[in-house]
Amino acid sequence: MRQVSVKLNDVEQIRQFVDVVGKFDVNFDLGSGHHIVDAKSILGVMALDLSHPQMLRYDSDDETIEEHMRPFMS
């Protein structure tokens, strides 16, 4: 399992983030503590407290995923 910290600042960045994770055939979880959502769900992501960085967790050895996440990493 890999994890990176992401910070989403506005609705446009949330849309871009969901579009990027949606391109991969991998399960992505986003959140902190007990609040974890499917990162491919725009409504789920918007339901999180995005005033703080969130942990993105995924199980893949595909190194291009982290490259695509760089614009969102905190």
PDB file of N, CA, C, O and CB in Angstrom:
ATOM      1  N   MET A   1       0.852  -1.178   0.000  1.00  0.00           N
ATOM      2  CA  MET A   1       0.000   0.000   0.000  1.00  0.00           C
ATOM      3  C   MET A   1       0.893   1.235   0.000  1.00  0.00           C
ATOM      4  O   MET A   1       1.817   1.353   0.805  1.00  0.00           O
ATOM      5  CB  MET A   1      -0.967   0.001   1.226  1.00  0.00           C
ATOM      6  N   ARG A   2       0.605   2.135  -0.901  1.00  0.00           N
ATOM      7  CA  ARG A   2       1.331   3.405  -0.978  1.00  0.00           C
ATOM      8  C   ARG A   2       0.407   4.507  -0.502  1.00  0.00           C
ATOM      9  O   ARG A   2      -0.816   4.385  -0.570  1.00  0.00           O
ATOM     10  CB  ARG A   2       1.840   3.691  -2.429  1.00  0.00           C
ATOM     11  N   GLN A   3       1.004   5.580  -0.020  1.00  0.00           N
ATOM     12  CA  GLN A   3       0.206   6.722   0.371  1.00  0.00           C
ATOM     13  C   GLN A   3       0.978   8.005   0.164  1.00  0.00           C
ATOM     14  O   GLN A   3       2.193   8.066   0.348  1.00  0.00           O
ATOM     15  CB  GLN A   3      -0.235   6.597   1.816  1.00  0.00           C
ATOM     16  N   VAL A   4       0.239   9.030  -0.225  1.00  0.00           N
ATOM     17  CA  VAL A   4       0.803  10.365  -0.399  1.00  0.00           C
ATOM     18  C   VAL A   4      -0.189  11.365   0.184  1.00  0.00           C
ATOM     19  O   VAL A   4      -1.396  11.128   0.210  1.00  0.00           O
ATOM     20  CB  VAL A   4       1.106  10.674  -1.913  1.00  0.00           C
ATOM     21  N   SER A   5       0.342  12.471   0.643  1.00  0.00           N
ATOM     22  CA  SER A   5      -0.494  13.530   1.183  1.00  0.00           C
ATOM     23  C   SER A   5      -0.874  14.479   0.052  1.00  0.00           C
ATOM     24  O   SER A   5      -0.012  14.935  -0.701  1.00  0.00           O
ATOM     25  CB  SER A   5       0.234  14.290   2.331  1.00  0.00           C
ATOM     26  N   VAL A   6      -2.170  14.776  -0.066  1.00  0.00           N
ATOM     27  CA  VAL A   6      -2.635  15.689  -1.105  1.00  0.00           C
ATOM     28  C   VAL A   6      -3.411  16.842  -0.469  1.00  0.00           C
ATOM     29  O   VAL A   6      -4.038  16.689   0.579  1.00  0.00           O
ATOM     30  CB  VAL A   6      -3.516  14.942  -2.139  1.00  0.00           C
ATOM     31  N   LYS A   7      -3.352  17.987  -1.122  1.00  0.00           N
ATOM     32  CA  LYS A   7      -4.077  19.182  -0.680  1.00  0.00           C
ATOM     33  C   LYS A   7      -4.858  19.703  -1.874  1.00  0.00           C
ATOM     34  O   LYS A   7      -4.280  20.058  -2.902  1.00  0.00           O
ATOM     35  CB  LYS A   7      -3.100  20.285  -0.106  1.00  0.00           C
ATOM     36  N   LEU A   8      -6.166  19.745  -1.730  1.00  0.00           N
ATOM     37  CA  LEU A   8      -7.048  20.211  -2.800  1.00  0.00           C
ATOM     38  C   LEU A   8      -7.636  21.547  -2.360  1.00  0.00           C
ATOM     39  O   LEU A   8      -8.298  21.626  -1.325  1.00  0.00           O
ATOM     40  CB  LEU A   8      -8.185  19.160  -3.118  1.00  0.00           C
ATOM     41  N   ASN A   9      -7.396  22.593  -3.143  1.00  0.00           N
ATOM     42  CA  ASN A   9      -7.720  23.952  -2.714  1.00  0.00           C
ATOM     43  C   ASN A   9      -9.046  24.509  -3.213  1.00  0.00           C
ATOM     44  O   ASN A   9      -9.613  25.399  -2.580  1.00  0.00           O
ATOM     45  CB  ASN A   9      -6.653  24.849  -3.145  1.00  0.00           C
ATOM     46  N   ASP A  10      -9.552  24.003  -4.337  1.00  0.00           N
ATOM     47  CA  ASP A  10     -10.792  24.559  -4.868  1.00  0.00           C
ATOM     48  C   ASP A  10     -11.519  23.509  -5.706  1.00  0.00           C
ATOM     49  O   ASP A  10     -10.997  22.419  -5.944  1.00  0.00           O
ATOM     50  CB  ASP A  10     -10.507  25.824  -5.711  1.00  0.00           C
ATOM     51  N   VAL A  11     -12.703  23.844  -6.141  1.00  0.00           N
ATOM     52  CA  VAL A  11     -13.546  22.902  -6.884  1.00  0.00           C
ATOM     53  C   VAL A  11     -12.884  22.457  -8.180  1.00  0.00           C
ATOM     54  O   VAL A  11     -12.967  21.286  -8.547  1.00  0.00           O
ATOM     55  CB  VAL A  11     -14.900  23.530  -7.187  1.00  0.00           C
ATOM     56  N   GLU A  12     -12.231  23.379  -8.872  1.00  0.00           N
ATOM     57  CA  GLU A  12     -11.561  23.016 -10.133  1.00  0.00           C
ATOM     58  C   GLU A  12     -10.442  22.011  -9.877  1.00  0.00           C
ATOM     59  O   GLU A  12     -10.272  21.066 -10.647  1.00  0.00           O
ATOM     60  CB  GLU A  12     -10.993  24.276 -10.830  1.00  0.00           C
ATOM     61  N   GLN A  13      -9.684  22.203  -8.810  1.00  0.00           N
ATOM     62  CA  GLN A  13      -8.608  21.264  -8.490  1.00  0.00           C
ATOM     63  C   GLN A  13      -9.182  19.902  -8.079  1.00  0.00           C
ATOM     64  O   GLN A  13      -8.595  18.867  -8.395  1.00  0.00           O
ATOM     65  CB  GLN A  13      -7.716  21.832  -7.363  1.00  0.00           C
ATOM     66  N   ILE A  14     -10.307  19.893  -7.388  1.00  0.00           N
ATOM     67  CA  ILE A  14     -10.975  18.630  -7.042  1.00  0.00           C
ATOM     68  C   ILE A  14     -11.381  17.902  -8.316  1.00  0.00           C
ATOM     69  O   ILE A  14     -11.156  16.698  -8.438  1.00  0.00           O
ATOM     70  CB  ILE A  14     -12.220  18.884  -6.140  1.00  0.00           C
ATOM     71  N   ARG A  15     -11.976  18.615  -9.264  1.00  0.00           N
ATOM     72  CA  ARG A  15     -12.396  18.003 -10.530  1.00  0.00           C
ATOM     73  C   ARG A  15     -11.208  17.412 -11.261  1.00  0.00           C
ATOM     74  O   ARG A  15     -11.283  16.291 -11.764  1.00  0.00           O
ATOM     75  CB  ARG A  15     -13.102  19.030 -11.423  1.00  0.00           C
ATOM     76  N   GLN A  16     -10.107  18.156 -11.327  1.00  0.00           N
ATOM     77  CA  GLN A  16      -8.901  17.672 -11.993  1.00  0.00           C
ATOM     78  C   GLN A  16      -8.362  16.424 -11.293  1.00  0.00           C
ATOM     79  O   GLN A  16      -7.966  15.462 -11.951  1.00  0.00           O
ATOM     80  CB  GLN A  16      -7.826  18.772 -12.025  1.00  0.00           C
ATOM     81  N   PHE A  17      -8.349  16.441  -9.971  1.00  0.00           N
ATOM     82  CA  PHE A  17      -7.862  15.302  -9.187  1.00  0.00           C
ATOM     83  C   PHE A  17      -8.700  14.053  -9.474  1.00  0.00           C
ATOM     84  O   PHE A  17      -8.150  12.984  -9.736  1.00  0.00           O
ATOM     85  CB  PHE A  17      -7.894  15.630  -7.677  1.00  0.00           C
ATOM     86  N   VAL A  18     -10.019  14.186  -9.426  1.00  0.00           N
ATOM     87  CA  VAL A  18     -10.907  13.046  -9.669  1.00  0.00           C
ATOM     88  C   VAL A  18     -10.733  12.532 -11.099  1.00  0.00           C
ATOM     89  O   VAL A  18     -10.773  11.322 -11.326  1.00  0.00           O
ATOM     90  CB  VAL A  18     -12.384  13.440  -9.416  1.00  0.00           C
ATOM     91  N   ASP A  19     -10.542  13.424 -12.056  1.00  0.00           N
ATOM     92  CA  ASP A  19     -10.289  13.010 -13.437  1.00  0.00           C
ATOM     93  C   ASP A  19      -9.000  12.197 -13.543  1.00  0.00           C
ATOM     94  O   ASP A  19      -8.959  11.189 -14.248  1.00  0.00           O
ATOM     95  CB  ASP A  19     -10.215  14.236 -14.355  1.00  0.00           C
ATOM     96  N   VAL A  20      -7.959  12.625 -12.854  1.00  0.00           N
ATOM     97  CA  VAL A  20      -6.668  11.920 -12.911  1.00  0.00           C
ATOM     98  C   VAL A  20      -6.775  10.538 -12.290  1.00  0.00           C
ATOM     99  O   VAL A  20      -6.362   9.559 -12.912  1.00  0.00           O
ATOM    100  CB  VAL A  20      -5.575  12.731 -12.195  1.00  0.00           C
ATOM    101  N   VAL A  21      -7.319  10.427 -11.074  1.00  0.00           N
ATOM    102  CA  VAL A  21      -7.394   9.107 -10.439  1.00  0.00           C
ATOM    103  C   VAL A  21      -8.344   8.177 -11.201  1.00  0.00           C
ATOM    104  O   VAL A  21      -8.182   6.957 -11.171  1.00  0.00           O
ATOM    105  CB  VAL A  21      -7.853   9.246  -8.976  1.00  0.00           C
ATOM    106  N   GLY A  22      -9.326   8.755 -11.877  1.00  0.00           N
ATOM    107  CA  GLY A  22     -10.260   7.947 -12.652  1.00  0.00           C
ATOM    108  C   GLY A  22      -9.638   7.265 -13.853  1.00  0.00           C
ATOM    109  O   GLY A  22     -10.221   6.328 -14.398  1.00  0.00           O
ATOM    110  N   LYS A  23      -8.472   7.712 -14.275  1.00  0.00           N
ATOM    111  CA  LYS A  23      -7.801   7.120 -15.434  1.00  0.00           C
ATOM    112  C   LYS A  23      -7.077   5.819 -15.100  1.00  0.00           C
ATOM    113  O   LYS A  23      -6.678   5.081 -16.000  1.00  0.00           O
ATOM    114  CB  LYS A  23      -6.817   8.107 -16.015  1.00  0.00           C
ATOM    115  N   PHE A  24      -6.907   5.536 -13.807  1.00  0.00           N
ATOM    116  CA  PHE A  24      -6.172   4.349 -13.396  1.00  0.00           C
ATOM    117  C   PHE A  24      -7.122   3.263 -12.921  1.00  0.00           C
ATOM    118  O   PHE A  24      -8.125   3.548 -12.268  1.00  0.00           O
ATOM    119  CB  PHE A  24      -5.173   4.693 -12.295  1.00  0.00           C
ATOM    120  N   ASP A  25      -6.805   2.015 -13.252  1.00  0.00           N
ATOM    121  CA  ASP A  25      -7.590   0.869 -12.821  1.00  0.00           C
ATOM    122  C   ASP A  25      -7.066   0.397 -11.465  1.00  0.00           C
ATOM    123  O   ASP A  25      -6.591  -0.728 -11.313  1.00  0.00           O
ATOM    124  CB  ASP A  25      -7.531  -0.277 -13.875  1.00  0.00           C
ATOM    125  N   VAL A  26      -7.170   1.295 -10.489  1.00  0.00           N
ATOM    126  CA  VAL A  26      -6.659   1.066  -9.142  1.00  0.00           C
ATOM    127  C   VAL A  26      -7.689   1.652  -8.178  1.00  0.00           C
ATOM    128  O   VAL A  26      -8.337   2.649  -8.495  1.00  0.00           O
ATOM    129  CB  VAL A  26      -5.224   1.714  -8.935  1.00  0.00           C
ATOM    130  N   ASN A  27      -7.843   1.038  -7.004  1.00  0.00           N
ATOM    131  CA  ASN A  27      -8.715   1.604  -5.978  1.00  0.00           C
ATOM    132  C   ASN A  27      -7.940   2.668  -5.210  1.00  0.00           C
ATOM    133  O   ASN A  27      -6.830   2.420  -4.740  1.00  0.00           O
ATOM    134  CB  ASN A  27      -9.246   0.497  -5.014  1.00  0.00           C
ATOM    135  N   PHE A  28      -8.524   3.841  -5.086  1.00  0.00           N
ATOM    136  CA  PHE A  28      -7.925   4.956  -4.360  1.00  0.00           C
ATOM    137  C   PHE A  28      -8.839   5.321  -3.199  1.00  0.00           C
ATOM    138  O   PHE A  28     -10.047   5.474  -3.382  1.00  0.00           O
ATOM    139  CB  PHE A  28      -7.691   6.184  -5.296  1.00  0.00           C
ATOM    140  N   ASP A  29      -8.273   5.460  -2.015  1.00  0.00           N
ATOM    141  CA  ASP A  29      -9.000   5.950  -0.851  1.00  0.00           C
ATOM    142  C   ASP A  29      -8.400   7.282  -0.455  1.00  0.00           C
ATOM    143  O   ASP A  29      -7.182   7.454  -0.491  1.00  0.00           O
ATOM    144  CB  ASP A  29      -8.946   4.934   0.331  1.00  0.00           C
ATOM    145  N   LEU A  30      -9.253   8.232  -0.075  1.00  0.00           N
ATOM    146  CA  LEU A  30      -8.801   9.557   0.309  1.00  0.00           C
ATOM    147  C   LEU A  30      -9.463   9.930   1.612  1.00  0.00           C
ATOM    148  O   LEU A  30     -10.660   9.709   1.791  1.00  0.00           O
ATOM    149  CB  LEU A  30      -9.108  10.599  -0.787  1.00  0.00           C
ATOM    150  N   GLY A  31      -8.692  10.496   2.528  1.00  0.00           N
ATOM    151  CA  GLY A  31      -9.273  10.965   3.774  1.00  0.00           C
ATOM    152  C   GLY A  31      -8.279  10.967   4.900  1.00  0.00           C
ATOM    153  O   GLY A  31      -7.077  10.787   4.703  1.00  0.00           O
ATOM    154  N   SER A  32      -8.813  11.178   6.101  1.00  0.00           N
ATOM    155  CA  SER A  32      -7.987  11.147   7.303  1.00  0.00           C
ATOM    156  C   SER A  32      -8.847  10.638   8.448  1.00  0.00           C
ATOM    157  O   SER A  32     -10.056  10.871   8.480  1.00  0.00           O
ATOM    158  CB  SER A  32      -7.390  12.559   7.628  1.00  0.00           C
ATOM    159  N   GLY A  33      -8.225   9.950   9.378  1.00  0.00           N
ATOM    160  CA  GLY A  33      -8.962   9.408  10.519  1.00  0.00           C
ATOM    161  C   GLY A  33     -10.031   8.435  10.069  1.00  0.00           C
ATOM    162  O   GLY A  33      -9.759   7.506   9.308  1.00  0.00           O
ATOM    163  N   HIS A  34     -11.244   8.648  10.541  1.00  0.00           N
ATOM    164  CA  HIS A  34     -12.368   7.759  10.219  1.00  0.00           C
ATOM    165  C   HIS A  34     -13.138   8.207   8.988  1.00  0.00           C
ATOM    166  O   HIS A  34     -14.112   7.560   8.604  1.00  0.00           O
ATOM    167  CB  HIS A  34     -13.311   7.675  11.395  1.00  0.00           C
ATOM    168  N   HIS A  35     -12.726   9.286   8.370  1.00  0.00           N
ATOM    169  CA  HIS A  35     -13.414   9.825   7.199  1.00  0.00           C
ATOM    170  C   HIS A  35     -12.633   9.471   5.935  1.00  0.00           C
ATOM    171  O   HIS A  35     -11.761  10.220   5.497  1.00  0.00           O
ATOM    172  CB  HIS A  35     -13.588  11.363   7.321  1.00  0.00           C
ATOM    173  N   ILE A  36     -12.960   8.330   5.366  1.00  0.00           N
ATOM    174  CA  ILE A  36     -12.287   7.834   4.164  1.00  0.00           C
ATOM    175  C   ILE A  36     -13.332   7.678   3.071  1.00  0.00           C
ATOM    176  O   ILE A  36     -14.402   7.115   3.303  1.00  0.00           O
ATOM    177  CB  ILE A  36     -11.547   6.476   4.436  1.00  0.00           C
ATOM    178  N   VAL A  37     -13.020   8.181   1.869  1.00  0.00           N
ATOM    179  CA  VAL A  37     -13.951   8.080   0.744  1.00  0.00           C
ATOM    180  C   VAL A  37     -13.227   7.513  -0.477  1.00  0.00           C
ATOM    181  O   VAL A  37     -11.997   7.462  -0.525  1.00  0.00           O
ATOM    182  CB  VAL A  37     -14.571   9.466   0.415  1.00  0.00           C
ATOM    183  N   ASP A  38     -14.005   7.096  -1.443  1.00  0.00           N
ATOM    184  CA  ASP A  38     -13.476   6.666  -2.736  1.00  0.00           C
ATOM    185  C   ASP A  38     -12.991   7.920  -3.465  1.00  0.00           C
ATOM    186  O   ASP A  38     -13.791   8.812  -3.748  1.00  0.00           O
ATOM    187  CB  ASP A  38     -14.564   5.884  -3.585  1.00  0.00           C
ATOM    188  N   ALA A  39     -11.711   8.001  -3.768  1.00  0.00           N
ATOM    189  CA  ALA A  39     -11.133   9.192  -4.391  1.00  0.00           C
ATOM    190  C   ALA A  39     -11.639   9.405  -5.813  1.00  0.00           C
ATOM    191  O   ALA A  39     -11.412  10.470  -6.387  1.00  0.00           O
ATOM    192  CB  ALA A  39      -9.622   9.092  -4.398  1.00  0.00           C
ATOM    193  N   LYS A  40     -12.313   8.425  -6.393  1.00  0.00           N
ATOM    194  CA  LYS A  40     -12.863   8.582  -7.742  1.00  0.00           C
ATOM    195  C   LYS A  40     -14.264   9.193  -7.708  1.00  0.00           C
ATOM    196  O   LYS A  40     -14.862   9.444  -8.755  1.00  0.00           O
ATOM    197  CB  LYS A  40     -12.902   7.229  -8.459  1.00  0.00           C
ATOM    198  N   SER A  41     -14.783   9.430  -6.508  1.00  0.00           N
ATOM    199  CA  SER A  41     -16.117  10.005  -6.337  1.00  0.00           C
ATOM    200  C   SER A  41     -15.997  11.497  -6.033  1.00  0.00           C
ATOM    201  O   SER A  41     -15.510  11.876  -4.968  1.00  0.00           O
ATOM    202  CB  SER A  41     -16.893   9.276  -5.203  1.00  0.00           C
ATOM    203  N   ILE A  42     -16.431  12.331  -6.952  1.00  0.00           N
ATOM    204  CA  ILE A  42     -16.320  13.774  -6.736  1.00  0.00           C
ATOM    205  C   ILE A  42     -17.158  14.204  -5.531  1.00  0.00           C
ATOM    206  O   ILE A  42     -16.737  15.082  -4.777  1.00  0.00           O
ATOM    207  CB  ILE A  42     -16.764  14.545  -7.997  1.00  0.00           C
ATOM    208  N   LEU A  43     -18.328  13.605  -5.336  1.00  0.00           N
ATOM    209  CA  LEU A  43     -19.152  13.949  -4.180  1.00  0.00           C
ATOM    210  C   LEU A  43     -18.485  13.505  -2.883  1.00  0.00           C
ATOM    211  O   LEU A  43     -18.528  14.222  -1.883  1.00  0.00           O
ATOM    212  CB  LEU A  43     -20.540  13.311  -4.303  1.00  0.00           C
ATOM    213  N   GLY A  44     -17.870  12.330  -2.899  1.00  0.00           N
ATOM    214  CA  GLY A  44     -17.160  11.854  -1.715  1.00  0.00           C
ATOM    215  C   GLY A  44     -16.006  12.773  -1.355  1.00  0.00           C
ATOM    216  O   GLY A  44     -15.822  13.121  -0.189  1.00  0.00           O
ATOM    217  N   VAL A  45     -15.237  13.161  -2.348  1.00  0.00           N
ATOM    218  CA  VAL A  45     -14.093  14.044  -2.104  1.00  0.00           C
ATOM    219  C   VAL A  45     -14.574  15.390  -1.574  1.00  0.00           C
ATOM    220  O   VAL A  45     -13.974  15.940  -0.651  1.00  0.00           O
ATOM    221  CB  VAL A  45     -13.263  14.240  -3.398  1.00  0.00           C
ATOM    222  N   MET A  46     -15.635  15.921  -2.140  1.00  0.00           N
ATOM    223  CA  MET A  46     -16.143  17.218  -1.702  1.00  0.00           C
ATOM    224  C   MET A  46     -16.722  17.166  -0.292  1.00  0.00           C
ATOM    225  O   MET A  46     -16.839  18.203   0.360  1.00  0.00           O
ATOM    226  CB  MET A  46     -17.198  17.714  -2.668  1.00  0.00           C
ATOM    227  N   ALA A  47     -17.085  15.984   0.188  1.00  0.00           N
ATOM    228  CA  ALA A  47     -17.636  15.837   1.538  1.00  0.00           C
ATOM    229  C   ALA A  47     -16.555  15.884   2.614  1.00  0.00           C
ATOM    230  O   ALA A  47     -16.868  16.034   3.795  1.00  0.00           O
ATOM    231  CB  ALA A  47     -18.404  14.534   1.645  1.00  0.00           C
ATOM    232  N   LEU A  48     -15.291  15.757   2.223  1.00  0.00           N
ATOM    233  CA  LEU A  48     -14.187  15.787   3.191  1.00  0.00           C
ATOM    234  C   LEU A  48     -13.883  17.210   3.633  1.00  0.00           C
ATOM    235  O   LEU A  48     -14.237  18.174   2.953  1.00  0.00           O
ATOM    236  CB  LEU A  48     -12.930  15.147   2.592  1.00  0.00           C
ATOM    237  N   ASP A  49     -13.221  17.331   4.780  1.00  0.00           N
ATOM    238  CA  ASP A  49     -12.731  18.631   5.257  1.00  0.00           C
ATOM    239  C   ASP A  49     -11.434  18.920   4.518  1.00  0.00           C
ATOM    240  O   ASP A  49     -10.363  18.486   4.941  1.00  0.00           O
ATOM    241  CB  ASP A  49     -12.513  18.642   6.827  1.00  0.00           C
ATOM    242  N   LEU A  50     -11.530  19.642   3.429  1.00  0.00           N
ATOM    243  CA  LEU A  50     -10.360  19.876   2.576  1.00  0.00           C
ATOM    244  C   LEU A  50      -9.539  21.084   3.003  1.00  0.00           C
ATOM    245  O   LEU A  50      -8.654  21.524   2.269  1.00  0.00           O
ATOM    246  CB  LEU A  50     -10.799  20.055   1.149  1.00  0.00           C
ATOM    247  N   SER A  51      -9.823  21.621   4.179  1.00  0.00           N
ATOM    248  CA  SER A  51      -8.993  22.712   4.691  1.00  0.00           C
ATOM    249  C   SER A  51      -7.654  22.169   5.192  1.00  0.00           C
ATOM    250  O   SER A  51      -6.725  22.930   5.464  1.00  0.00           O
ATOM    251  CB  SER A  51      -9.725  23.468   5.825  1.00  0.00           C
ATOM    252  N   HIS A  52      -7.571  20.847   5.310  1.00  0.00           N
ATOM    253  CA  HIS A  52      -6.338  20.172   5.740  1.00  0.00           C
ATOM    254  C   HIS A  52      -5.919  19.162   4.672  1.00  0.00           C
ATOM    255  O   HIS A  52      -6.770  18.657   3.940  1.00  0.00           O
ATOM    256  CB  HIS A  52      -6.538  19.462   7.123  1.00  0.00           C
ATOM    257  N   PRO A  53      -4.631  18.860   4.571  1.00  0.00           N
ATOM    258  CA  PRO A  53      -4.193  17.813   3.636  1.00  0.00           C
ATOM    259  C   PRO A  53      -4.848  16.475   3.978  1.00  0.00           C
ATOM    260  O   PRO A  53      -5.129  16.187   5.141  1.00  0.00           O
ATOM    261  CB  PRO A  53      -2.653  17.672   3.661  1.00  0.00           C
ATOM    262  N   GLN A  54      -5.084  15.673   2.957  1.00  0.00           N
ATOM    263  CA  GLN A  54      -5.692  14.355   3.106  1.00  0.00           C
ATOM    264  C   GLN A  54      -4.713  13.295   2.611  1.00  0.00           C
ATOM    265  O   GLN A  54      -3.867  13.573   1.761  1.00  0.00           O
ATOM    266  CB  GLN A  54      -7.041  14.270   2.330  1.00  0.00           C
ATOM    267  N   MET A  55      -4.829  12.087   3.141  1.00  0.00           N
ATOM    268  CA  MET A  55      -3.967  10.991   2.705  1.00  0.00           C
ATOM    269  C   MET A  55      -4.645  10.224   1.571  1.00  0.00           C
ATOM    270  O   MET A  55      -5.786   9.780   1.694  1.00  0.00           O
ATOM    271  CB  MET A  55      -3.639  10.042   3.888  1.00  0.00           C
ATOM    272  N   LEU A  56      -3.920  10.082   0.477  1.00  0.00           N
ATOM    273  CA  LEU A  56      -4.376   9.269  -0.648  1.00  0.00           C
ATOM    274  C   LEU A  56      -3.675   7.925  -0.536  1.00  0.00           C
ATOM    275  O   LEU A  56      -2.446   7.858  -0.534  1.00  0.00           O
ATOM    276  CB  LEU A  56      -4.080   9.965  -2.037  1.00  0.00           C
ATOM    277  N   ARG A  57      -4.459   6.854  -0.443  1.00  0.00           N
ATOM    278  CA  ARG A  57      -3.900   5.509  -0.314  1.00  0.00           C
ATOM    279  C   ARG A  57      -4.311   4.682  -1.524  1.00  0.00           C
ATOM    280  O   ARG A  57      -5.454   4.734  -1.980  1.00  0.00           O
ATOM    281  CB  ARG A  57      -4.371   4.829   1.004  1.00  0.00           C
ATOM    282  N   TYR A  58      -3.354   3.923  -2.027  1.00  0.00           N
ATOM    283  CA  TYR A  58      -3.647   3.056  -3.173  1.00  0.00           C
ATOM    284  C   TYR A  58      -2.677   1.897  -3.161  1.00  0.00           C
ATOM    285  O   TYR A  58      -1.595   1.994  -2.582  1.00  0.00           O
ATOM    286  CB  TYR A  58      -3.559   3.836  -4.517  1.00  0.00           C
ATOM    287  N   ASP A  59      -3.051   0.808  -3.792  1.00  0.00           N
ATOM    288  CA  ASP A  59      -2.235  -0.396  -3.814  1.00  0.00           C
ATOM    289  C   ASP A  59      -1.835  -0.692  -5.253  1.00  0.00           C
ATOM    290  O   ASP A  59      -2.535  -1.396  -5.981  1.00  0.00           O
ATOM    291  CB  ASP A  59      -2.992  -1.600  -3.189  1.00  0.00           C
ATOM    292  N   SER A  60      -0.686  -0.134  -5.645  1.00  0.00           N
ATOM    293  CA  SER A  60      -0.185  -0.338  -7.004  1.00  0.00           C
ATOM    294  C   SER A  60       1.303  -0.025  -7.032  1.00  0.00           C
ATOM    295  O   SER A  60       1.783   0.832  -6.291  1.00  0.00           O
ATOM    296  CB  SER A  60      -0.954   0.548  -8.029  1.00  0.00           C
ATOM    297  N   ASP A  61       2.014  -0.717  -7.880  1.00  0.00           N
ATOM    298  CA  ASP A  61       3.433  -0.446  -8.076  1.00  0.00           C
ATOM    299  C   ASP A  61       3.673   0.449  -9.288  1.00  0.00           C
ATOM    300  O   ASP A  61       4.820   0.687  -9.666  1.00  0.00           O
ATOM    301  CB  ASP A  61       4.198  -1.751  -8.235  1.00  0.00           C
ATOM    302  N   ASP A  62       2.620   0.937  -9.886  1.00  0.00           N
ATOM    303  CA  ASP A  62       2.714   1.816 -11.053  1.00  0.00           C
ATOM    304  C   ASP A  62       3.291   3.170 -10.621  1.00  0.00           C
ATOM    305  O   ASP A  62       2.603   3.963  -9.977  1.00  0.00           O
ATOM    306  CB  ASP A  62       1.312   1.999 -11.729  1.00  0.00           C
ATOM    307  N   GLU A  63       4.532   3.427 -10.972  1.00  0.00           N
ATOM    308  CA  GLU A  63       5.198   4.652 -10.542  1.00  0.00           C
ATOM    309  C   GLU A  63       4.667   5.899 -11.237  1.00  0.00           C
ATOM    310  O   GLU A  63       4.922   7.013 -10.778  1.00  0.00           O
ATOM    311  CB  GLU A  63       6.672   4.536 -10.787  1.00  0.00           C
ATOM    312  N   THR A  64       3.936   5.734 -12.328  1.00  0.00           N
ATOM    313  CA  THR A  64       3.388   6.908 -13.004  1.00  0.00           C
ATOM    314  C   THR A  64       2.249   7.538 -12.204  1.00  0.00           C
ATOM    315  O   THR A  64       1.917   8.705 -12.411  1.00  0.00           O
ATOM    316  CB  THR A  64       2.896   6.530 -14.400  1.00  0.00           C
ATOM    317  N   ILE A  65       1.651   6.773 -11.294  1.00  0.00           N
ATOM    318  CA  ILE A  65       0.572   7.334 -10.472  1.00  0.00           C
ATOM    319  C   ILE A  65       1.100   8.502  -9.653  1.00  0.00           C
ATOM    320  O   ILE A  65       0.491   9.571  -9.632  1.00  0.00           O
ATOM    321  CB  ILE A  65      -0.035   6.253  -9.541  1.00  0.00           C
ATOM    322  N   GLU A  66       2.220   8.308  -8.985  1.00  0.00           N
ATOM    323  CA  GLU A  66       2.771   9.382  -8.153  1.00  0.00           C
ATOM    324  C   GLU A  66       3.169  10.593  -8.998  1.00  0.00           C
ATOM    325  O   GLU A  66       3.041  11.732  -8.548  1.00  0.00           O
ATOM    326  CB  GLU A  66       3.985   8.872  -7.363  1.00  0.00           C
ATOM    327  N   GLU A  67       3.646  10.353 -10.208  1.00  0.00           N
ATOM    328  CA  GLU A  67       3.977  11.469 -11.105  1.00  0.00           C
ATOM    329  C   GLU A  67       2.729  12.293 -11.409  1.00  0.00           C
ATOM    330  O   GLU A  67       2.789  13.522 -11.442  1.00  0.00           O
ATOM    331  CB  GLU A  67       4.607  10.946 -12.422  1.00  0.00           C
ATOM    332  N   HIS A  68       1.601  11.622 -11.629  1.00  0.00           N
ATOM    333  CA  HIS A  68       0.352  12.322 -11.918  1.00  0.00           C
ATOM    334  C   HIS A  68      -0.212  13.037 -10.678  1.00  0.00           C
ATOM    335  O   HIS A  68      -0.982  13.989 -10.805  1.00  0.00           O
ATOM    336  CB  HIS A  68      -0.678  11.335 -12.462  1.00  0.00           C
ATOM    337  N   MET A  69       0.173  12.578  -9.494  1.00  0.00           N
ATOM    338  CA  MET A  69      -0.313  13.169  -8.246  1.00  0.00           C
ATOM    339  C   MET A  69       0.495  14.393  -7.814  1.00  0.00           C
ATOM    340  O   MET A  69       0.049  15.142  -6.945  1.00  0.00           O
ATOM    341  CB  MET A  69      -0.284  12.133  -7.146  1.00  0.00           C
ATOM    342  N   ARG A  70       1.656  14.606  -8.395  1.00  0.00           N
ATOM    343  CA  ARG A  70       2.532  15.715  -7.963  1.00  0.00           C
ATOM    344  C   ARG A  70       1.838  17.076  -7.885  1.00  0.00           C
ATOM    345  O   ARG A  70       2.092  17.808  -6.928  1.00  0.00           O
ATOM    346  CB  ARG A  70       3.697  15.823  -8.902  1.00  0.00           C
ATOM    347  N   PRO A  71       0.978  17.460  -8.835  1.00  0.00           N
ATOM    348  CA  PRO A  71       0.339  18.771  -8.719  1.00  0.00           C
ATOM    349  C   PRO A  71      -0.565  18.909  -7.494  1.00  0.00           C
ATOM    350  O   PRO A  71      -0.894  20.026  -7.092  1.00  0.00           O
ATOM    351  CB  PRO A  71      -0.463  19.046  -9.954  1.00  0.00           C
ATOM    352  N   PHE A  72      -0.967  17.791  -6.899  1.00  0.00           N
ATOM    353  CA  PHE A  72      -1.888  17.817  -5.776  1.00  0.00           C
ATOM    354  C   PHE A  72      -1.204  17.518  -4.444  1.00  0.00           C
ATOM    355  O   PHE A  72      -1.821  17.656  -3.387  1.00  0.00           O
ATOM    356  CB  PHE A  72      -2.997  16.831  -6.007  1.00  0.00           C
ATOM    357  N   MET A  73       0.048  17.116  -4.486  1.00  0.00           N
ATOM    358  CA  MET A  73       0.747  16.710  -3.264  1.00  0.00           C
ATOM    359  C   MET A  73       1.092  17.926  -2.408  1.00  0.00           C
ATOM    360  O   MET A  73       1.478  18.985  -2.902  1.00  0.00           O
ATOM    361  CB  MET A  73       2.027  15.925  -3.609  1.00  0.00           C
ATOM    362  N   SER A  74       0.931  17.719  -1.099  1.00  0.00           N
ATOM    363  CA  SER A  74       1.235  18.816  -0.181  1.00  0.00           C
ATOM    364  C   SER A  74       2.601  18.633   0.441  1.00  0.00           C
ATOM    365  O   SER A  74       3.029  19.462   1.244  1.00  0.00           O
ATOM    366  CB  SER A  74       0.173  18.917   0.910  1.00  0.00           C
TER     367      SER A  74
END
